[in-house]
Amino acid sequence: MLRKAGAAARQMLANQKWAAARVAAEKGLQVYPYHEGLLKLRDSINTEAAKAYTARGVVHLAAGRLDDAAGAYHAALTYDAKYAPAKQGLANVYRQMGANMDQAGKHGVAVLYMHLAEQF
């Protein structure tokens, strides 16, 4: 079970299938909750996924696709809630949404902006 879970997680990580990789590592950790190798593997999966989703957020933000950028940064934070570059990117998205909102007069987005900003 341990080898199978570890091998599956490593394969998924190599293929950039982070959600599946994390599930495979977690299955192994259910049986061996303190296995150092699986714990490190899970941390690697979370770090790589957070970096990749943050990179997607940067690309979307640069292209002006604010909703897509916000989604990518949120995805990054599901893998690593403390990943500072994702938090900073999300703050930039909200800042730009606020600037756009002032021009368009979209008050509903303002409420969403303030609510989300309070979470971080």
Salt bridges, closest charged atoms under 4 A:
GLU26 OE2 - ARG42 NH1 3.45
GLU36 OE2 - LYS40 NZ 3.07
ASP68 OD2 - ARG65 NE 3.92
